[in-house]
Amino acid sequence: MPHTTIPNSTAGPQRVVIVGGGVTGLSAAHRLDDIARAQRRPIEIILLEASDRLGGVIRTHRRDDYLIESGPDQFITARPWAVDLARRLGIDGEIQPTTGPHPRVLIGRGARLLPLPEGFMVMAPTRMWPMATTPLLSWRGKCRAIMDLLLPARREDGDESIAAFIRRRFGREMLDRIVEPLIGSIYGAPLDQLSVRATMSRFVELEQKDRSLILAMRRQGKKRSSAGAGTGGPRYGMFVTFRNGLQTLVDALTARVGNFARLGVEVRAIERTGTDAPRYHVALGDGGRIDADAVLVAAPGPSATKLLSSLDEALTGSLASIPYGSTSIVHLAYRRDQVGHALDAYGIVCPPDERGAVNAASFSSIKYPGRAPDDMVLLRGIVKPDRCDGDASDDSLAAAAHGQFSEWLAIRGAPAFSSVDRWDRVLAHYRVGHPDRIAGIEQRLEQYPGLELAGNAYRGVGIPDCIHSGETAAERLAGGLGSRV
Ligand SMILES: Cc1cc2nc3c(=O)[nH]c(=O)nc-3n(C[C@H](O)[C@H](O)[C@H](O)COP(=O)(O)OP(=O)(O)OC[C@H]3O[C@@H](n4cnc5c(N)ncnc54)[C@H](O)[C@@H]3O)c2cc1C
């Protein structure tokens, strides 16, 4: 097998190696290239990707007239970096907002599907009447929830779990019956393990500033609507995607920076050579080596841990302590007349004790019209293989999802087709104490000028956060390289 060996030439441009061609690595390469062009600086970018394609977990495929998202299927607009990048790439015209007629989520409660109270925003209610009338909470639970209006802000400074935060502000019932299904299904982990500061820092800040989350959210809502008055309101809703799927973003980035990429090249280790340039050896799986002035590791935490293990034990010890979860996505297509339910929502979430094999479901072709032929519906389920009967094969995952959908949505007969995608250890879980862990990692990294880490292990798991993480890491690298010329 040929070895890839690229030594550095002292006279040539400075070389930056980016490890990982997911959205983080691609955004980093794009930002670095922009800086190099704008400042007319000779920077050679090499992006190494172990698999045979760019995009990482973002993968859209078409099957006949269906559009299927194997991994993520949308992104949040409140974190602005994905929309900003889309604008810079000239693909913002392709952005598709959620336009289904019933913008709401259903919560599974026994055999019933009950709507999330109108105006409920992520972790807090903003409207009183829907809260007062929701059958999701008992009267006792409702009375406890509105005590948020009276309770003081937390005095202690440290981190706490999302569960502790919600229990403190709104009580146990609201946690178990509303917030846990809603947020737990996004993060794929129990809320008593997840850090509120790492995942929902905005709510921590609101509590410190305004004390009551209900009042704070209502105030924000009013501000937003008066700012929007006369301007047509905010351009996008809370979640968006692209008309032809999230692959549009990957394709646009690939068109700009794909020429820097080498596919099928796995990085095995990153070693420091000394303090002079080139500062790092990037050891490759094929036995080859690339010398680099700077390295940006945009691979998920478990891969980053392996790559850096010979460089710094303390750093990789902290990295290794960030757990990563696995998940599977099942898509099922049905004729509309097979489905007894009105599908008057965007999807279903479920409290952990009510969950079968499906953690959460999305009515893909209702939420984002155009993803299935008119007389069909495309449903998407996040499935936990360990909760499926049988051998956890693709067929048994699809059967488990079909069983659960049939029960929820009164479906008659078999699906027209099913499609299963499995993701192994790709999504970081931010445990309580995560912000301190990341501060420790960043402090440790200061000993390694020209080495940066970016991706979903650090400061946000969503696509916009990963883009931001890649772009800011690229800016820091460019700054560091600039100070050496
Ligand atoms: C099933 C699923 C659903 C999701 N849903 C949403 C959603 O709806 N909205 C949202 O905003 N976010 C969602 N997320 C999260 C978000 O998609 C990811 O956090 C983000 O895309 C991660 O991008 P990344 O580039 O950091 O990592 P990845 O996409 O994992 O890419 C990392 C790349 O690095 C490569 N690599 C790894 N090790 C090496 C090595 N040693 N050498 C070379 N290459 C290597 C891998 O092959 C991979 O291509 C979802 C994630 C998953 C898995």
The ligand as a MOL file (V3000), in Angstrom:
LIG
                    3D

  0  0  0     0  0            999 V3000
M  V30 BEGIN CTAB
M  V30 COUNTS 53 58 0 0 0
M  V30 BEGIN ATOM
M  V30 1 C -28.8150 11.0800 14.0400 0
M  V30 2 C -28.4570 12.5010 14.3390 0
M  V30 3 C -29.4360 13.4760 14.2850 0
M  V30 4 C -29.1050 14.8060 14.5500 0
M  V30 5 N -30.0710 15.7630 14.4250 0
M  V30 6 C -29.7200 17.0590 14.4680 0
M  V30 7 C -30.6410 18.0640 14.0640 0
M  V30 8 O -31.7600 17.7650 13.6390 0
M  V30 9 N -30.2410 19.3650 14.1290 0
M  V30 10 C -28.9700 19.7130 14.5300 0
M  V30 11 O -28.6520 20.9110 14.5530 0
M  V30 12 N -28.0600 18.7720 14.8870 0
M  V30 13 C -28.3960 17.4650 14.8450 0
M  V30 14 N -27.4770 16.5030 15.1420 0
M  V30 15 C -26.1300 16.9220 15.5820 0
M  V30 16 C -25.2610 17.4280 14.4420 0
M  V30 17 O -25.7000 16.9000 13.2260 0
M  V30 18 C -23.8060 17.0230 14.6640 0
M  V30 19 O -23.3860 17.3920 15.9610 0
M  V30 20 C -22.8700 17.6810 13.6500 0
M  V30 21 O -23.3230 17.4890 12.3250 0
M  V30 22 C -21.4800 17.1090 13.8470 0
M  V30 23 O -20.6190 17.5590 12.8340 0
M  V30 24 P -19.0590 17.2840 12.9410 0
M  V30 25 O -18.4420 17.7080 11.6890 0
M  V30 26 O -18.5320 17.8880 14.1980 0
M  V30 27 O -18.9350 15.7110 13.1650 0
M  V30 28 P -19.2760 14.5310 12.1690 0
M  V30 29 O -20.4150 14.8550 11.3170 0
M  V30 30 O -19.3420 13.3170 13.0360 0
M  V30 31 O -18.0070 14.4630 11.2230 0
M  V30 32 C -16.7570 14.0650 11.6940 0
M  V30 33 C -15.9710 13.4970 10.5270 0
M  V30 34 O -14.6700 13.1740 10.9970 0
M  V30 35 C -14.2600 11.9860 10.3500 0
M  V30 36 N -13.2130 11.3690 11.1650 0
M  V30 37 C -13.3410 10.8490 12.4070 0
M  V30 38 N -12.1580 10.3670 12.8250 0
M  V30 39 C -11.2670 10.6060 11.8360 0
M  V30 40 C -9.8730 10.3310 11.6760 0
M  V30 41 N -9.1690 9.7160 12.6330 0
M  V30 42 N -9.2640 10.7010 10.5200 0
M  V30 43 C -9.9590 11.3290 9.5240 0
M  V30 44 N -11.2880 11.5890 9.6250 0
M  V30 45 C -11.9360 11.2460 10.7740 0
M  V30 46 C -15.5330 11.1600 10.2740 0
M  V30 47 O -15.4380 10.1650 9.2600 0
M  V30 48 C -16.5720 12.2250 9.9710 0
M  V30 49 O -16.7990 12.3770 8.5890 0
M  V30 50 C -27.7700 15.1600 14.8980 0
M  V30 51 C -26.7900 14.1690 14.9610 0
M  V30 52 C -27.1190 12.8560 14.6790 0
M  V30 53 C -26.0490 11.8170 14.7130 0
M  V30 END ATOM
M  V30 BEGIN BOND
M  V30 1 1 1 2
M  V30 2 1 2 3
M  V30 3 2 2 52
M  V30 4 2 3 4
M  V30 5 1 4 5
M  V30 6 1 4 50
M  V30 7 2 5 6
M  V30 8 1 6 7
M  V30 9 1 6 13
M  V30 10 2 7 8
M  V30 11 1 7 9
M  V30 12 1 9 10
M  V30 13 2 10 11
M  V30 14 1 10 12
M  V30 15 2 12 13
M  V30 16 1 13 14
M  V30 17 1 14 15
M  V30 18 1 14 50
M  V30 19 1 15 16
M  V30 20 1 16 17
M  V30 21 1 16 18
M  V30 22 1 18 19
M  V30 23 1 18 20
M  V30 24 1 20 21
M  V30 25 1 20 22
M  V30 26 1 22 23
M  V30 27 1 23 24
M  V30 28 2 24 25
M  V30 29 1 24 26
M  V30 30 1 24 27
M  V30 31 1 27 28
M  V30 32 2 28 29
M  V30 33 1 28 30
M  V30 34 1 28 31
M  V30 35 1 31 32
M  V30 36 1 32 33
M  V30 37 1 33 34
M  V30 38 1 33 48
M  V30 39 1 34 35
M  V30 40 1 35 36
M  V30 41 1 35 46
M  V30 42 1 36 37
M  V30 43 1 36 45
M  V30 44 2 37 38
M  V30 45 1 38 39
M  V30 46 1 39 40
M  V30 47 2 39 45
M  V30 48 1 40 41
M  V30 49 2 40 42
M  V30 50 1 42 43
M  V30 51 2 43 44
M  V30 52 1 44 45
M  V30 53 1 46 47
M  V30 54 1 46 48
M  V30 55 1 48 49
M  V30 56 2 50 51
M  V30 57 1 51 52
M  V30 58 1 52 53
M  V30 END BOND
M  V30 END CTAB
M  END
